[in-house]
Amino acid sequence: GSLEMNKTLSWFNGVSLVVGMQIGSGIFSSPAAISIGAGSAGASLIVWILAGVLAWTGACCYVELGTMLPVNGSSQAYLSYIYGPMWSFLFSWMVVLLLKPGSAAIIAIVFGQYSQRAMIGDSTYGGFLASELMQKLLAIAGLSLITAINMMSPKSGAKSSNLFFVLKSVLIAIILCIGLYGSYFPPLSGPYTTTLSTSASLFEGTTDSFGKMAVAIYAGVWAYDGWDNVNYVAGELRHCNRDFPRIIHLAMPLVILSYLLINLSYYAVLTLDEVKQAKAIALEFTTKVLGGFAGQLVSLLIALSCVGSLNATVFTATRATFSAAQRGFLPKVFSRLNEGRANTPTNALMLNTVLTLIYVVAGAFRSLISLYGVASYTFYLMTVAGVLVLKYREPELQRSYRTWWITPIVFCGVALCLILRGIIEQPVQALVAYILMALGAGVYLVKLW
């Protein structure tokens, strides 16, 4: 069977997938790392903008590729057309074994952290509820829920993305209202100090270290990850050529503006040191203004927001696995549709779930981010460079959308810097990623023989 025969996804489904993936865990886990690296509130806000623009440039390049090749699989299809089947196989190998389950595991872990905070607040209670094991169990519970939703039918995951999109919009509005309230109505005990009230300049303390600023940008780029989500389901869009640019050019500015407003809300209530030291920033932000119970409620909403991101990741991961099996990169059993469940790719879904569970149980948040970042940006770099290759090699190729020449050049330059930074700063994780890639090349050569 073929999922691409069923044109069931609208432009709103596409926007929900992109926004649903991006606004979920990064904005609630990256502010501390960005503030530490940038050194000041003003520089942090600039990092958020730069990271968003970088993601937008990459997304524009993927739109051009997606309208030229309107099929499921994202870089899997593009790399095959541009460089040959081996690179498509390597991408599929890494997506199935690391990129998608690793990304889902990171989001599930953040879900577990905020679910735990929703139960215990910011107390120092040290029992089982506050343990790392409890975090892992909650992460597994969230993943199991999303797997069950996506198993119902091919469209159930997309419909759920629409629901989570609305939930995220409500959550953002709540955080902005708390920020406004906290900045104008301090607690009865007296005014509290905040970043905006104590800094002589928003740029006071800005780092002059390129390495630290690179770390900040890396954290920001990860928070925007998911801009390529709609490319995994391009073949299921009803009006691909018309809706693809519309989806990206609506979703990206919406996410960038949301991130800026949320960070301004944080700085309107918390001091810069509090932002840098925050482990669950939204909880601490809400607790400072409205008290512990309100902080727990917001933590619950953030946990549900993470479920939305997890849903978008699992939905597209299943398509990537199914497409890889159709191309012969995986056993054919993973390209079968379950007729009893409205032609759902159940086998591909279960493979992704099992691999994600392994990463949740064995992995830690920071090590998974480094491992995921180096591997994903290696393929982002190759895919976006392919836009330049096709502009030169096949200028006559039909394109309903054309990005500027400078767009892929800027993205490739920054992506290369991020990859090198990851290799230098986290050599072990980078080595693991490239060893896994080399194993994939070996498997491909064995298949040829």
ABEGO torsion letter per residue (X at the ends): XBAAABBABBAAAAAAAAAAAABAAAAAAAAAAAAAAAGBAAAAAAAAAAAAAAAAAAAAAAAAAAAABBBBGEAAAAAAAAAEAAAAAAAAAAAAAAAAAAAAAAAAAAAAAAAAAAAAEABABABAAABAAAAAAAAAAAAAAAAAAAAABAAAAAAAAAAAAAAAAAAAAAAAAAAAAAAABBBAAEBBBBAAAABABAABGBBABAAAAAAAAAAAAAAABGAAAAAAAAAABABAAAAAAAAAAAAAAAAAAAAAAAAAAAAAABBAAAAAABABAAAAAAAAAAEAAAAAAAAAAAAAAAAAAAAAAAAAAAAAAAAAAAAGABBAAAABBBAAAGGBBAAAAAAAAAAAAAAAAABBAAAAAAAAAAAAAAAAAAAAAAAAAAAAABAABBBABBBBAAAAAAAAAAAAAAAAAAAAABAAAAAAAAAAAAAAAAAAAAAAX
